[in-house]
Amino acid sequence: MAKIDITRTELVWPGKYNEDGTRKEVPRVSLPFQVIERINESRASREAKKTLLYLGIGQNSRKRV
């Protein structure tokens, strides 16, 4: 096996490096992760929008004469 120059601490296990001392490619696995939606909005602003929509003062409302 080739001499590996150690410059820092690392985890080493059998099969991490090839015979010439280069790292082996890690096999990638496709995992079914759950997508979580994150909304950065405060509760106060959500309540204010609900109130405005309830009163008919929303963005899509029109002034009626």
mmCIF file of the C-alpha atoms, coordinates in Angstrom:
data_MODEL
# 
_entry.id   MODEL 
# 
loop_
_atom_site.group_PDB 
_atom_site.id 
_atom_site.type_symbol 
_atom_site.label_atom_id 
_atom_site.label_alt_id 
_atom_site.label_comp_id 
_atom_site.label_asym_id 
_atom_site.label_entity_id 
_atom_site.label_seq_id 
_atom_site.pdbx_PDB_ins_code 
_atom_site.Cartn_x 
_atom_site.Cartn_y 
_atom_site.Cartn_z 
_atom_site.occupancy 
_atom_site.B_iso_or_equiv 
_atom_site.pdbx_formal_charge 
_atom_site.auth_seq_id 
_atom_site.auth_comp_id 
_atom_site.auth_asym_id 
_atom_site.auth_atom_id 
_atom_site.pdbx_PDB_model_num 
ATOM 1  C CA . MET A 1 1  ? 0.000   0.000  0.000  1.00 0.00 ? 1  MET A CA 1 
ATOM 2  C CA . ALA A 1 2  ? 1.208   3.523  -0.784 1.00 0.00 ? 2  ALA A CA 1 
ATOM 3  C CA . LYS A 1 3  ? 2.395   5.818  1.995  1.00 0.00 ? 3  LYS A CA 1 
ATOM 4  C CA . ILE A 1 4  ? -0.270  8.358  2.930  1.00 0.00 ? 4  ILE A CA 1 
ATOM 5  C CA . ASP A 1 5  ? 0.911   11.758 4.179  1.00 0.00 ? 5  ASP A CA 1 
ATOM 6  C CA . ILE A 1 6  ? -1.063  12.587 7.343  1.00 0.00 ? 6  ILE A CA 1 
ATOM 7  C CA . THR A 1 7  ? -1.646  16.326 7.751  1.00 0.00 ? 7  THR A CA 1 
ATOM 8  C CA . ARG A 1 8  ? -4.770  16.279 9.934  1.00 0.00 ? 8  ARG A CA 1 
ATOM 9  C CA . THR A 1 9  ? -6.954  13.926 11.942 1.00 0.00 ? 9  THR A CA 1 
ATOM 10 C CA . GLU A 1 10 ? -9.527  11.971 9.921  1.00 0.00 ? 10 GLU A CA 1 
ATOM 11 C CA . LEU A 1 11 ? -11.607 8.831  10.072 1.00 0.00 ? 11 LEU A CA 1 
ATOM 12 C CA . VAL A 1 12 ? -10.028 6.022  8.063  1.00 0.00 ? 12 VAL A CA 1 
ATOM 13 C CA . TRP A 1 13 ? -11.626 2.640  7.373  1.00 0.00 ? 13 TRP A CA 1 
ATOM 14 C CA . PRO A 1 14 ? -10.684 -0.300 5.185  1.00 0.00 ? 14 PRO A CA 1 
ATOM 15 C CA . GLY A 1 15 ? -11.695 0.434  1.600  1.00 0.00 ? 15 GLY A CA 1 
ATOM 16 C CA . LYS A 1 16 ? -11.693 4.258  1.911  1.00 0.00 ? 16 LYS A CA 1 
ATOM 17 C CA . TYR A 1 17 ? -8.542  4.583  -0.222 1.00 0.00 ? 17 TYR A CA 1 
ATOM 18 C CA . ASN A 1 18 ? -7.409  2.852  -3.429 1.00 0.00 ? 18 ASN A CA 1 
ATOM 19 C CA . GLU A 1 19 ? -4.077  1.042  -3.657 1.00 0.00 ? 19 GLU A CA 1 
ATOM 20 C CA . ASP A 1 20 ? -2.403  4.210  -4.964 1.00 0.00 ? 20 ASP A CA 1 
ATOM 21 C CA . GLY A 1 21 ? -3.603  6.280  -1.976 1.00 0.00 ? 21 GLY A CA 1 
ATOM 22 C CA . THR A 1 22 ? -6.446  8.163  -3.670 1.00 0.00 ? 22 THR A CA 1 
ATOM 23 C CA . ARG A 1 23 ? -9.909  8.162  -2.140 1.00 0.00 ? 23 ARG A CA 1 
ATOM 24 C CA . LYS A 1 24 ? -12.514 5.840  -3.599 1.00 0.00 ? 24 LYS A CA 1 
ATOM 25 C CA . GLU A 1 25 ? -15.763 7.216  -4.978 1.00 0.00 ? 25 GLU A CA 1 
ATOM 26 C CA . VAL A 1 26 ? -18.657 6.787  -2.546 1.00 0.00 ? 26 VAL A CA 1 
ATOM 27 C CA . PRO A 1 27 ? -21.696 5.007  -3.997 1.00 0.00 ? 27 PRO A CA 1 
ATOM 28 C CA . ARG A 1 28 ? -24.726 7.315  -3.887 1.00 0.00 ? 28 ARG A CA 1 
ATOM 29 C CA . VAL A 1 29 ? -28.120 6.034  -2.815 1.00 0.00 ? 29 VAL A CA 1 
ATOM 30 C CA . SER A 1 30 ? -31.432 7.682  -3.697 1.00 0.00 ? 30 SER A CA 1 
ATOM 31 C CA . LEU A 1 31 ? -33.520 7.984  -0.524 1.00 0.00 ? 31 LEU A CA 1 
ATOM 32 C CA . PRO A 1 32 ? -37.178 9.094  -0.369 1.00 0.00 ? 32 PRO A CA 1 
ATOM 33 C CA . PHE A 1 33 ? -36.948 12.156 1.884  1.00 0.00 ? 33 PHE A CA 1 
ATOM 34 C CA . GLN A 1 34 ? -40.042 14.044 2.958  1.00 0.00 ? 34 GLN A CA 1 
ATOM 35 C CA . VAL A 1 35 ? -40.302 17.618 1.710  1.00 0.00 ? 35 VAL A CA 1 
ATOM 36 C CA . ILE A 1 36 ? -41.163 20.095 4.448  1.00 0.00 ? 36 ILE A CA 1 
ATOM 37 C CA . GLU A 1 37 ? -42.463 23.514 3.470  1.00 0.00 ? 37 GLU A CA 1 
ATOM 38 C CA . ARG A 1 38 ? -41.212 26.359 5.625  1.00 0.00 ? 38 ARG A CA 1 
ATOM 39 C CA . ILE A 1 39 ? -42.916 29.739 5.674  1.00 0.00 ? 39 ILE A CA 1 
ATOM 40 C CA . ASN A 1 40 ? -41.250 32.676 7.402  1.00 0.00 ? 40 ASN A CA 1 
ATOM 41 C CA . GLU A 1 41 ? -44.288 34.656 8.459  1.00 0.00 ? 41 GLU A CA 1 
ATOM 42 C CA . SER A 1 42 ? -45.331 35.728 11.919 1.00 0.00 ? 42 SER A CA 1 
ATOM 43 C CA . ARG A 1 43 ? -48.665 34.804 13.456 1.00 0.00 ? 43 ARG A CA 1 
ATOM 44 C CA . ALA A 1 44 ? -49.578 38.509 13.821 1.00 0.00 ? 44 ALA A CA 1 
ATOM 45 C CA . SER A 1 45 ? -49.167 39.200 10.102 1.00 0.00 ? 45 SER A CA 1 
ATOM 46 C CA . ARG A 1 46 ? -51.242 36.089 9.224  1.00 0.00 ? 46 ARG A CA 1 
ATOM 47 C CA . GLU A 1 47 ? -54.030 37.210 11.554 1.00 0.00 ? 47 GLU A CA 1 
ATOM 48 C CA . ALA A 1 48 ? -53.944 40.734 10.087 1.00 0.00 ? 48 ALA A CA 1 
ATOM 49 C CA . LYS A 1 49 ? -54.302 39.349 6.556  1.00 0.00 ? 49 LYS A CA 1 
ATOM 50 C CA . LYS A 1 50 ? -57.240 37.186 7.638  1.00 0.00 ? 50 LYS A CA 1 
ATOM 51 C CA . THR A 1 51 ? -58.944 40.197 9.187  1.00 0.00 ? 51 THR A CA 1 
ATOM 52 C CA . LEU A 1 52 ? -58.400 42.343 6.097  1.00 0.00 ? 52 LEU A CA 1 
ATOM 53 C CA . LEU A 1 53 ? -59.705 39.620 3.811  1.00 0.00 ? 53 LEU A CA 1 
ATOM 54 C CA . TYR A 1 54 ? -62.730 39.103 6.059  1.00 0.00 ? 54 TYR A CA 1 
ATOM 55 C CA . LEU A 1 55 ? -63.529 42.832 5.918  1.00 0.00 ? 55 LEU A CA 1 
ATOM 56 C CA . GLY A 1 56 ? -63.033 42.896 2.129  1.00 0.00 ? 56 GLY A CA 1 
ATOM 57 C CA . ILE A 1 57 ? -59.920 45.059 2.202  1.00 0.00 ? 57 ILE A CA 1 
ATOM 58 C CA . GLY A 1 58 ? -57.671 42.541 0.460  1.00 0.00 ? 58 GLY A CA 1 
ATOM 59 C CA . GLN A 1 59 ? -55.337 43.071 -2.474 1.00 0.00 ? 59 GLN A CA 1 
ATOM 60 C CA . ASN A 1 60 ? -57.935 41.997 -5.037 1.00 0.00 ? 60 ASN A CA 1 
ATOM 61 C CA . SER A 1 61 ? -60.839 43.971 -3.634 1.00 0.00 ? 61 SER A CA 1 
ATOM 62 C CA . ARG A 1 62 ? -62.298 46.884 -5.624 1.00 0.00 ? 62 ARG A CA 1 
ATOM 63 C CA . LYS A 1 63 ? -63.932 50.037 -4.407 1.00 0.00 ? 63 LYS A CA 1 
ATOM 64 C CA . ARG A 1 64 ? -67.614 49.900 -5.167 1.00 0.00 ? 64 ARG A CA 1 
ATOM 65 C CA . VAL A 1 65 ? -69.605 53.071 -5.689 1.00 0.00 ? 65 VAL A CA 1 
# 
